[in-house]
Amino acid sequence: MYTIENKDYGLLVTIVGGLDRSDAEGWLKSMEKALEKVERPFGILVDVREAKLFQQEAQASLKQGMEACAKAGMERAAVALNGAVATLQARRLARETEIDSWQRYVDAASDPSWRQKALGWIMHGRDPET
């Protein structure tokens, strides 16, 4: 399951559970519609704290969505994760779509101020990883 919400900084994308190919294709269409309406430049907070690892068949749509965000004027993105394996997967997807310089990661499992750090990056460019 996923939600995409408009926020003052851009978009909040929340993914809970797993995404199969059909879910990921639906997410991509929803992202494309949301990107048409978002004010530019914008940031994105991706909350995958309760998501499962993304299946190989869903990753193509996720990468297309990440590329669409970059083309649409995304300035910065922050990803809130729970765990090392999810972080590795998110970093690999960002690297493969060449948005890794604009994306930062926050370990929500070990940092209770994860949301503040993520928004600090999105809105003010304060790197949560330093």
C-alpha positions in Angstrom: 0.0 0.0 0.0 1.2 3.5 -0.7 0.0 7.1 -0.3 1.2 10.3 -1.9 0.4 13.6 -0.2 1.1 17.2 -1.1 3.0 19.1 1.6 4.4 22.6 1.8 7.9 21.2 0.9 6.6 19.0 -2.0 5.5 15.4 -1.6 5.3 12.9 1.2 5.4 9.3 -0.2 4.6 6.5 2.3 4.9 2.9 1.4 3.7 0.2 3.8 4.2 -3.5 3.3 5.2 -4.9 -0.1 4.7 -3.7 -3.6 4.3 -6.2 -6.4 4.5 -5.3 -10.1 0.9 -4.1 -10.3 1.2 -2.0 -7.1 4.4 -0.4 -8.3 2.9 0.4 -11.7 0.0 2.1 -9.9 2.4 4.0 -7.7 4.2 5.2 -10.8 1.0 6.5 -12.4 0.0 8.2 -9.2 3.5 9.8 -8.9 3.3 11.1 -12.5 -0.1 12.7 -11.6 1.2 14.2 -8.4 4.3 15.6 -10.2 2.0 17.5 -12.6 0.6 19.4 -9.7 3.5 20.0 -7.4 5.0 23.5 -7.1 8.6 23.6 -8.3 11.3 23.3 -7.1 10.2 20.7 -4.6 11.4 18.0 -2.2 10.2 14.5 -1.4 10.1 12.7 1.9 9.8 8.9 1.3 8.7 7.0 4.4 9.5 3.4 3.9 9.8 2.5 7.6 7.1 -0.1 7.3 7.8 -1.3 3.8 9.2 -4.7 2.9 12.1 -5.0 0.5 11.0 -4.2 -3.0 10.7 -7.2 -5.3 12.8 -7.2 -8.5 9.7 -6.9 -10.6 8.6 -3.7 -8.8 12.0 -2.0 -8.9 11.7 -0.9 -12.6 8.6 1.2 -11.9 10.2 2.6 -8.7 13.3 3.6 -10.7 11.1 5.2 -13.4 9.3 7.2 -10.7 12.6 8.4 -9.2 13.8 9.5 -12.6 10.5 11.3 -13.2 10.9 13.2 -10.0 14.4 14.3 -11.0 13.2 15.5 -14.4 10.2 17.3 -12.8 12.4 19.5 -10.7 13.0 17.6 -7.5 15.6 19.5 -5.5 16.2 17.1 -2.6 14.8 13.8 -1.3 15.0 12.1 2.1 14.2 8.5 2.7 13.2 7.3 6.2 14.2 3.6 6.7 14.3 0.9 9.4 17.3 -1.2 8.8 20.6 -1.7 7.0 19.2 -4.0 4.2 16.5 -1.5 3.3 19.1 1.3 3.3 21.4 -0.7 1.0 18.5 -1.3 -1.5 17.5 2.4 -1.4 21.1 3.6 -2.0 21.4 1.1 -4.9 18.2 2.3 -6.6 19.3 6.0 -6.2 22.7 5.2 -7.6 21.2 3.4 -10.6 18.9 6.3 -11.3 21.6 8.9 -10.7 19.8 10.8 -8.0 22.1 9.7 -5.2 23.6 13.2 -4.9 20.2 14.7 -4.1 19.0 11.9 -1.8 19.8 11.3 1.9 18.8 8.5 4.3 17.6 8.6 7.9 17.6 5.5 10.1 14.2 6.0 11.9 14.9 2.8 14.0 17.8 4.4 15.8 16.9 8.1 15.6 13.8 9.5 17.2 14.3 12.9 15.5 14.4 11.3 12.0 11.5 13.4 10.6 13.2 16.7 11.7 16.5 15.6 10.1 14.7 14.5 6.9 12.8 17.8 6.6 16.0 19.8 7.5 17.6 18.2 4.4 14.6 18.7 2.1 13.8 22.3 3.1 17.2 23.7 4.2 19.9 21.5 2.8 21.1 20.4 6.2 22.7 17.0 5.5 21.4 14.4 8.1 24.3 12.0 7.3 27.0 14.3 8.6 
